[in-house]
Amino acid sequence: MLKIAVIGCTGRMGQLVLREINQNPNVDVSGALTRSGSPFVDQDVGTLIGEAPLNIAITDAPEKAFHDADVVIDFSRPETINISLHEILNQQKPYVICVTGLTDNQKASLEKASQKIPVLIAPNTSLGIALLKKLAVLAAEKLGSSYDVSILEMHHRHKSDAPSGTSLSIAQALATVDHLKENAPPYPSRSPRPTNTIECAVLRGGSITGDHSVIFAGEKDVITIEHRTLDRTLFAQGAIKAAQWLFAKPPGLYSMDDVAGISL
Ligand SMILES: NC(=O)c1ccc[n+]([C@@H]2O[C@H](COP(=O)([O-])OP(=O)(O)OC[C@H]3O[C@@H](n4cnc5c(N)ncnc54)[C@H](OP(=O)(O)O)[C@@H]3O)[C@@H](O)[C@H]2O)c1
């Protein structure tokens, strides 16, 4: 049985992951970390998710939260990464980082850590997005520079980063294609539009879970590849799949493309 610790356990995604782990016969919760001063500290994890007590107390101490874990899943916030990473490295735990909006410095720290532990950076844990990226790269290669490439995303009104980590990862995949190689984030919209660029447009509103479209606009037709998330448990289940995949992997930097068996 794979034992998983969850960082950001009291948040929207953290609670969902705990529920999914609890319902999955192949994995167990071994620890749950929240911020210090949280009113949830010392509450039982089972009570938090509306189930029978699991005899695991929510803690604000990373060393305690990770102690019994085989893998750590992080759905907290970018500003907490460095504190958690320090202890994850101390304890040599595989790390699935699902937080978005990471700074370049944080990404560099994760890359450095991946020389010592397995690190999987997953701004979107749905396998459908891994497939969308693959299809978008194929379309960009086949259609060439006569089609303008744009990424359009919409998320709920509470999302704190923009463009989404998923949009940026789609853009990074597209920027491996020859005629789009000169591109760099943040991929703003420009008018008149230069050729061979990637643009990202962002919409926020309501409770939309996460919609991403890659649009190839030509002179005579438009091709759209779209992914719509209908239920956030998709992300929770994807994070658990990623944890199961990452366990026992050698140190290195991995992505959901590896979990999905898709190489770009
Ligand atoms: N990879 C994916 O597929 C995917 C899918 C959805 C969301 N996300 C990303 O996952 C992250 C979390 O999303 P969310 O919607 O669940 O946000 P959220 O509801 O704000 O949850 C974040 C949680 O982290 C807690 N936290 C703050 N400081 C902490 C610390 N030092 N240690 C441990 N926990 C701490 C917060 O506690 P307090 O509320 O008490 O401050 C909060 O409960 C975001 O970056 C989001 O973009 C990724």
PDBQT file of the ligand as one rigid body, heavy atoms in Angstrom, charges set to zero:
ROOT
HETATM    1  N1  LIG A 301      -1.979  20.418 -11.006  1.00  0.00    +0.000 N 
HETATM    2  C1  LIG A 301      -3.281  20.482 -11.166  1.00  0.00    +0.000 C 
HETATM    3  O1  LIG A 301      -3.885  19.688 -11.908  1.00  0.00    +0.000 OA
HETATM    4  C2  LIG A 301      -4.056  21.534 -10.406  1.00  0.00    +0.000 A 
HETATM    5  C3  LIG A 301      -5.458  21.512 -10.365  1.00  0.00    +0.000 A 
HETATM    6  C4  LIG A 301      -6.104  22.467  -9.583  1.00  0.00    +0.000 A 
HETATM    7  C5  LIG A 301      -5.369  23.398  -8.861  1.00  0.00    +0.000 A 
HETATM    8  N2  LIG A 301      -4.009  23.397  -8.958  1.00  0.00    +0.000 N 
HETATM    9  C6  LIG A 301      -3.168  24.311  -8.196  1.00  0.00    +0.000 C 
HETATM   10  O2  LIG A 301      -3.069  23.795  -6.869  1.00  0.00    +0.000 OA
HETATM   11  C7  LIG A 301      -2.879  24.870  -5.941  1.00  0.00    +0.000 C 
HETATM   12  C8  LIG A 301      -3.940  24.799  -4.855  1.00  0.00    +0.000 C 
HETATM   13  O3  LIG A 301      -5.218  25.028  -5.438  1.00  0.00    +0.000 OA
HETATM   14  P1  LIG A 301      -6.535  25.116  -4.546  1.00  0.00    +0.000 P 
HETATM   15  O4  LIG A 301      -7.628  25.515  -5.455  1.00  0.00    +0.000 OA
HETATM   16  O5  LIG A 301      -6.685  23.873  -3.749  1.00  0.00    +0.000 OA
HETATM   17  O6  LIG A 301      -6.145  26.339  -3.582  1.00  0.00    +0.000 OA
HETATM   18  P2  LIG A 301      -6.572  26.596  -2.054  1.00  0.00    +0.000 P 
HETATM   19  O7  LIG A 301      -7.976  26.156  -1.839  1.00  0.00    +0.000 OA
HETATM   20  O8  LIG A 301      -6.206  28.017  -1.772  1.00  0.00    +0.000 OA
HETATM   21  O9  LIG A 301      -5.612  25.621  -1.219  1.00  0.00    +0.000 OA
HETATM   22  C9  LIG A 301      -4.314  25.922  -0.855  1.00  0.00    +0.000 C 
HETATM   23  C10 LIG A 301      -4.139  25.431   0.560  1.00  0.00    +0.000 C 
HETATM   24  O10 LIG A 301      -2.767  25.539   0.957  1.00  0.00    +0.000 OA
HETATM   25  C11 LIG A 301      -2.775  25.896   2.341  1.00  0.00    +0.000 C 
HETATM   26  N3  LIG A 301      -1.488  26.433   2.762  1.00  0.00    +0.000 N 
HETATM   27  C12 LIG A 301      -1.078  27.722   2.827  1.00  0.00    +0.000 A 
HETATM   28  N4  LIG A 301       0.189  27.802   3.329  1.00  0.00    +0.000 NA
HETATM   29  C13 LIG A 301       0.579  26.520   3.573  1.00  0.00    +0.000 A 
HETATM   30  C14 LIG A 301       1.769  25.931   4.112  1.00  0.00    +0.000 A 
HETATM   31  N5  LIG A 301       2.805  26.681   4.491  1.00  0.00    +0.000 N 
HETATM   32  N6  LIG A 301       1.821  24.584   4.215  1.00  0.00    +0.000 NA
HETATM   33  C15 LIG A 301       0.795  23.817   3.842  1.00  0.00    +0.000 A 
HETATM   34  N7  LIG A 301      -0.381  24.315   3.343  1.00  0.00    +0.000 NA
HETATM   35  C16 LIG A 301      -0.477  25.647   3.211  1.00  0.00    +0.000 A 
HETATM   36  C17 LIG A 301      -3.899  26.896   2.449  1.00  0.00    +0.000 C 
HETATM   37  O11 LIG A 301      -4.320  27.040   3.807  1.00  0.00    +0.000 OA
HETATM   38  P3  LIG A 301      -5.144  28.381   4.263  1.00  0.00    +0.000 P 
HETATM   39  O12 LIG A 301      -6.361  28.438   3.376  1.00  0.00    +0.000 OA
HETATM   40  O13 LIG A 301      -5.425  28.130   5.684  1.00  0.00    +0.000 OA
HETATM   41  O14 LIG A 301      -4.207  29.547   4.023  1.00  0.00    +0.000 OA
HETATM   42  C18 LIG A 301      -4.967  26.235   1.578  1.00  0.00    +0.000 C 
HETATM   43  O15 LIG A 301      -5.771  25.369   2.325  1.00  0.00    +0.000 OA
HETATM   44  C19 LIG A 301      -2.923  26.156  -6.796  1.00  0.00    +0.000 C 
HETATM   45  O16 LIG A 301      -1.617  26.515  -7.145  1.00  0.00    +0.000 OA
HETATM   46  C20 LIG A 301      -3.696  25.716  -8.038  1.00  0.00    +0.000 C 
HETATM   47  O17 LIG A 301      -3.431  26.511  -9.183  1.00  0.00    +0.000 OA
HETATM   48  C21 LIG A 301      -3.337  22.480  -9.702  1.00  0.00    +0.000 A 
ENDROOT
TORSDOF 0
